[in-house]
């Protein structure tokens, strides 16, 4: 039976843009103030709709970057041939309005009661929902240990770099850079593979709960790699997008 809450989440509403924060040369975080927001869970997403003067509309789905209880935020990567992201990353200003609906999704979410340890794998802007999970963990004071492996093209492309560098207290963050590495780089290089996962991931005996988000090829490789290490497929949750910045 459809409930009022469900109908409310699926209703478009005009949200005021509270702030636009530059993360990298091609990525911004947009904080939104919707008049009617039912609250979200860590790992959910929302839909954004733009309407042109001639009535043409374009809709895109974006992971929610903020933790439950925080102002709603999305993080958007500019796609040069995109219909929506060039406007969101280059023209949108605080005080503007965006049409949105949500939150949406119940599979790729984490609640502290689900335990861990958490194994988080991000490819590019796939870091966005995992950031929500890490912020949620911190806000509720969870002691569930977490390991994040973040694959990015270069150090300059790492989203939330300063924030991720401040994590401590049970959170271990590792990076692998696939295209270029800065001088003196001591982290990992190249794409995620079985050998890297074997080195970085929690052992299967710990019965980890894994969340993987990124482009399809990244997600498939990472998920197969974890299962190959003995992870239970039922505890490997995936979310994928077609390009390098769909979320």
Number of C-alpha atoms within 10 A of each C-alpha: 4 6 7 9 9 14 10 16 20 16 12 15 20 18 21 18 19 18 18 21 14 16 19 15 11 18 24 22 23 22 23 23 18 20 10 13 16 12 14 22 22 26 30 25 24 21 18 19 17 19 12 8 7 6 8 8 12 12 14 15 18 21 28 29 29 28 27 20 12 15 15 22 24 22 28 26 23 21 17 10 8 11 15 19 22 17 13 21 23 13 9 17 17 14 14 14 18 20 17 23 22 24 23 20 14 12 11 19 19 23 14 14 8 11 15 18 19 23 21 26 28 25 28 24 28 28 28 28 31 28 24 25 27 24 20 23 21 17 13 12 10 16 15 17 17 23 21 25 23 23 28 25 18 17 18 14 18 22 26 17 13 10 10 17 11 10 14 11 12 12 18 16 16 16 20 23 22 16 12 15 18 10 6 6 11 10 10 16 19 15 17 23 14 14 10 16 18 15 9 15 21 22 16 16 9 10 16 23 23 26 26 27 29 29 22 17 12 22 24 16 14 26 21 16 19 23 15 15 18 13 22 15 14 9 14 20 17 18 19 19 18 11 13 17 22 22 28
